[in-house]
């Protein structure tokens, strides 16, 4: 069970995957995790920069205070990560078709990112922030979005009757995305 602390990994291909490794305060830069199986690993206070994690299997891996910057993270099932202290943030990332279903992740920051088709069903994302984020076809069903900030998010469609929305924040320009279930025409 290898353990790494305060290391920088640059340009590494993890196609062979990882199992039961521990990383603390590590930085992964320009690394390729595409289709890799990253199983039962622990990442604490780590940063991923310009990495490709598309279709990576993170089964039972722990992500504790992990930052993703400028990463491509297509189709990743974050709902398969270990439940204990799941804390992540995303800046300028492409997370299209990933899943956070049933994930408890309050106060998560999604900034300047694409979350097309992302599944937030049954998730708890209260007090999170979607800053300049594209939520086209993102799924919100039985999702706790209380006190979540959507003021600069766009392309979302959220059924108010199917989600817990108390004190969620939206911009006037985005109100149409809250009225889709009523099949009304908004002009002007």
C-alpha positions in Angstrom: 0.0 0.0 0.0 2.3 2.8 -1.3 1.9 6.2 0.4 3.0 9.5 -1.2 3.3 12.9 0.5 3.9 16.3 -1.0 5.0 14.9 -4.4 4.5 16.3 -7.9 3.5 13.8 -10.6 3.9 15.3 -14.1 3.0 13.8 -17.4 2.4 10.3 -15.9 0.0 7.8 -17.6 -2.0 5.8 -15.2 -3.5 3.4 -17.7 -2.4 0.5 -15.6 -4.5 2.0 -12.7 -3.8 2.3 -9.0 -5.0 0.3 -6.0 -4.9 1.1 -2.3 -2.4 4.0 -2.8 -2.5 7.0 -0.5 -1.6 10.5 -1.7 -1.4 13.5 0.7 -0.7 17.1 -0.5 0.2 15.8 -4.0 -0.1 17.5 -7.3 -0.9 15.7 -10.5 -0.1 17.8 -13.6 -0.8 16.8 -17.2 -1.4 13.2 -16.2 -3.6 10.8 -18.1 -6.1 8.6 -16.1 -8.3 7.8 -19.1 -10.2 4.6 -18.5 -8.0 3.8 -15.5 -9.2 1.9 -12.5 -8.2 3.9 -9.4 -9.5 1.5 -6.7 -9.6 2.0 -2.9 -7.1 4.9 -3.1 -7.0 7.9 -0.7 -6.4 11.4 -2.0 -6.2 14.1 0.7 -5.4 17.8 0.0 -4.4 17.0 -3.6 -4.6 19.0 -6.8 -5.2 17.8 -10.4 -4.1 20.3 -13.1 -4.6 19.7 -16.8 -5.4 16.0 -16.3 -7.6 13.7 -18.3 -9.7 11.6 -16.0 -12.4 10.6 -18.6 -14.1 7.4 -17.8 -11.9 6.8 -14.8 -13.2 4.3 -12.3 -12.8 5.7 -8.8 -14.5 2.9 -7.0 -14.3 3.3 -3.2 -11.5 5.9 -3.6 -11.6 8.8 -1.1 -11.4 12.4 -2.3 -10.9 14.6 0.7 -10.3 18.3 -0.2 -9.3 17.6 -3.8 -9.1 20.4 -6.4 -9.5 19.8 -10.1 -8.3 22.6 -12.4 -8.5 22.6 -16.2 -9.3 18.9 -16.3 -11.3 16.7 -18.6 -13.5 14.4 -16.5 -16.1 12.9 -18.8 -18.4 10.1 -17.6 -16.9 9.7 -14.2 -19.2 8.1 -11.5 -18.2 10.1 -8.4 -21.1 8.4 -6.7 -18.9 5.3 -6.5 -16.3 7.1 -4.4 -15.9 6.3 -0.7 -18.5 8.2 1.3 -16.2 9.4 4.1 -15.3 13.0 3.8 -16.0 13.5 0.1 -14.9 17.1 -0.6 -14.0 18.3 -4.1 -13.9 21.5 -6.2 -13.8 22.1 -9.9 -12.4 25.1 -11.8 -12.5 25.3 -15.6 -13.3 21.6 -16.0 -15.3 19.5 -18.4 -17.5 17.1 -16.3 -20.0 16.2 -19.0 -22.1 13.1 -18.3 -20.5 12.4 -14.9 -22.6 11.4 -11.9 -22.9 12.7 -8.4 -26.0 10.7 -7.7 -26.7 10.2 -4.0 -23.5 12.1 -3.2 -23.4 14.3 -0.1 -21.3 17.3 -1.1 -22.5 20.5 0.4 -20.5 23.7 -0.3 -18.9 22.3 -3.5 -17.6 24.9 -6.0 -18.1 24.4 -9.7 -16.5 27.3 -11.5 -16.2 28.0 -15.2 -17.1 24.4 -16.0 -19.3 22.3 -18.3 -21.6 19.9 -16.5 -23.8 18.8 -19.5 -25.9 15.8 -18.6 -24.4 15.5 -15.1 -26.6 13.5 -12.7 -27.3 15.2 -9.3 -30.3 12.9 -8.5 -30.8 12.3 -4.8 -27.6 14.3 -4.1 -27.1 16.8 -1.3 -25.4 19.9 -2.8 -26.7 22.5 -0.4 -24.8 25.7 -0.2 -22.8 24.9 -3.3 -21.9 27.4 -6.0 -22.2 27.0 -9.7 -20.2 30.0 -11.0 -20.4 30.6 -14.8 -21.3 26.9 -15.2 -23.2 25.2 -18.1 -25.8 22.8 -16.7 -27.4 21.8 -20.0 -29.5 18.6 -19.5 -28.1 18.2 -15.9 -30.4 16.0 -13.8 -31.8 17.4 -10.6 -34.3 15.0 -9.0 -34.9 14.8 -5.3 -31.8 17.0 -4.9 -31.1 19.2 -2.0 -30.2 22.5 -3.5 -31.0 24.7 -0.5 -29.0 27.9 -0.4 -27.1 26.9 -3.6 -26.0 29.7 -5.8 -27.1 29.4 -9.5 -26.9 33.2 -10.2 -24.3 32.9 -12.9 -25.1 29.3 -14.0 -26.9 28.8 -17.3 -28.9 26.2 -19.4 -30.3 24.5 -16.3 -33.8 23.1 -16.0 -34.9 22.4 -12.4 -38.3 21.1 -11.5 -39.1 23.1 -8.3 -41.6 20.5 -7.1 -39.1 17.6 -7.3 -36.2 19.3 -5.3 -35.5 20.9 -2.0 -34.9 24.5 -3.1 -35.3 26.8 0.0 -33.2 29.9 -0.3 -31.5 28.8 -3.5 -30.3 31.8 -5.5 -31.1 32.3 -9.2 -30.6 35.3 -11.6 -33.7 36.7 -13.3 -32.3 35.6 -16.7 -32.4 32.0 -15.5 -36.0 31.9 -14.3 -37.2 30.2 -17.5 -35.1 27.1 -16.4 -37.3 26.9 -13.4 -40.6 27.0 -15.3 -40.0 24.3 -17.9 -42.3 21.7 -16.3 -45.2 24.1 -16.8 -44.9 24.0 -20.6 -45.5 27.8 -20.8 -44.1 30.3 -23.3 -42.0 33.1 -21.9 -41.6 36.1 -24.2 -39.5 39.2 -24.0 
